[in-house]
Amino acid sequence: MQEENKNREFDVLVIGGGIAGQESSLNLANMGLEVLLVEKDYSIGGKMIHLSKVFPTLDCSACIATPKISETARHPNITIFTYSEVKDIEKSGKKYIARVIKKPRYVKEELCSGCQECEFVCPVYVPDQYQYDLVGRKAVYVPFSLANPRVAAIDIDNCILCGACEKVCPTEAIDFTMEAEEIEIRFKAVIIATGFNLFDAHNKPQYGFGKFKNVVHSMQMERQLVPTRPFNAVLRPSDGKMPDNIAYVLCTGSRDKSVGNPLCSQVCCMYSIKQAQLLMGALPLADVTIYYINIRAFGKGFCEFYQQSKTMGVEFVKGKVAQITETENDNLIVRYEDIFEGKVKEAEHDLVVLAVGALPNPDVPDMFKNEKVELGEFKYVKQVDRFACPARTSMEGVFVSGTAAVPLDIPDSILSAGAASSEVNSYIKKLGI
Ligand SMILES: Cc1cc2nc3c(=O)[nH]c(=O)nc-3n(C[C@H](O)[C@H](O)[C@H](O)COP(=O)(O)OP(=O)(O)OC[C@H]3O[C@@H](n4cnc5c(N)ncnc54)[C@H](O)[C@@H]3O)c2cc1C
């Protein structure tokens, strides 16, 4: 370990740079505390930066997220390590010590101007994870247009080491000799803001995701509806035609014991209604049908938003979808139980969107070396007193914010980040060091 990487001191370590991690960091930094924000992806922003609009106001998600991202990135009390992971955390007296691994992006951050010259000459194409595999990207790439830092990275597993990027880089930022760096951090408190994982739709094989081209998941539909979308219009993958009869299958991977997740994901009903309304604008002649178990429209303005979608012409069918099959022309047959009529029925659609739910992020328990932070019944970080102090975990000095604790929408993630930062502030004051 290099000398300058040993014993670096911060007041708080925040793990995860989604909306909850950013909000926690900003609150603490504005209280005068020194924060280290560790993000495992190339950019901070979490899932929110990839969303189209937000329910129920239909405000542009990126227009809310980007000022927050810039404020976090520029705050003098916040240091950010992107493409980094916490290897382990252990208690040392009243403080904690963590070892953080900064992985090599093979591009010098301080030199890269984000000009993308490297990207234009790279001959390799692989699926773009930031567009949820709808289109391709190069092996050297700026992750996405709103990335912060807006710096290229080389996906070394797919790079053919042809050196084309190195030759064109105007600032000589490409460095194939870069290695992982280990940095030792001391801090007084930690906030876990590692968010949630999306349910992998392959794990519900009866819905045909990955087998039938016109079965997509809801994050793929979000990407088709954002201003930075991969195509000019919403298209169905099999033939690039605009769909005109779209189905949403709610509770894909949520409230479903057969996939090991009985929990409601809190956001799928509302984001599906949001997407249905946006589709009505993008494809005015299309029919949209939502298959649901119950519509959970529990927040401020949610029920009105749901009613509005009905007046716009979205059809709601109360029935659990059992199976999806494909016709010869790549349309889909949805087999479902119509609960009101008590009958099993079938309907044909030309595009099916699976409203995938939230799953706990499994990274958390492995971070702690001696004492493990406890998980709750559904494997999210356990809130020891959910009602009185929702940010507190089983470990002293370890707090949780956002969807690392429970599935939440954006406003509730921001509220929970507020709770976590004020708990941390009083904890540090009490520590008296
Ligand atoms: C399709 C879809 C549409 C949605 N639409 C809406 C909407 O319209 N309105 C709304 O209110 N909500 C919506 N949501 C919910 C919204 O995405 C969440 O409320 C929000 O993203 C939660 O923020 P978070 O910071 O808790 O988690 P995340 O956004 O998941 O951020 C977690 C961050 O932690 C990082 N991380 C993970 N593990 C580690 C690790 N080990 N070390 C370091 N960093 C790590 C991740 O890379 C990520 O940057 C939608 C969700 C989906 C799936």
The ligand as an ORCA input file, in Angstrom:
! r2SCAN-3c Opt
* xyz 0 1
  C     -38.266      0.623    -13.595
  C     -38.264      1.511    -12.377
  C     -38.896      2.748    -12.421
  C     -38.925      3.556    -11.283
  N     -39.596      4.744    -11.353
  C     -39.708      5.510    -10.230
  C     -40.442      6.744    -10.259
  O     -40.982      7.148    -11.290
  N     -40.556      7.455     -9.099
  C     -39.993      7.025     -7.913
  O     -40.142      7.697     -6.886
  N     -39.262      5.878     -7.872
  C     -39.100      5.119     -8.996
  N     -38.361      3.961     -8.957
  C     -37.675      3.607     -7.682
  C     -36.298      4.295     -7.581
  O     -35.471      3.750     -8.580
  C     -35.702      4.070     -6.183
  O     -36.579      4.635     -5.229
  C     -34.339      4.734     -6.009
  O     -33.468      4.382     -7.063
  C     -33.718      4.301     -4.670
  O     -32.474      4.938     -4.520
  P     -31.282      4.282     -3.667
  O     -30.207      5.289     -3.604
  O     -31.812      3.737     -2.391
  O     -30.806      2.992     -4.510
  P     -30.113      2.835     -5.984
  O     -30.708      3.748     -6.963
  O     -30.171      1.354     -6.222
  O     -28.598      3.268     -5.722
  C     -27.685      2.454     -5.025
  C     -26.266      2.844     -5.412
  O     -25.325      2.075     -4.633
  C     -24.316      1.535     -5.487
  N     -23.807      0.294     -4.862
  C     -24.424     -0.910     -4.793
  N     -23.634     -1.795     -4.129
  C     -22.507     -1.135     -3.791
  C     -21.319     -1.519     -3.111
  N     -21.141     -2.744     -2.648
  N     -20.336     -0.589     -2.932
  C     -20.492      0.687     -3.420
  N     -21.604      1.102     -4.081
  C     -22.608      0.204     -4.261
  C     -25.046      1.297     -6.816
  O     -24.130      1.196     -7.884
  C     -25.939      2.540     -6.884
  O     -25.254      3.641     -7.433
  C     -38.298      3.134    -10.070
  C     -37.638      1.894    -10.040
  C     -37.627      1.093    -11.170
  C     -36.933     -0.246    -11.119
*
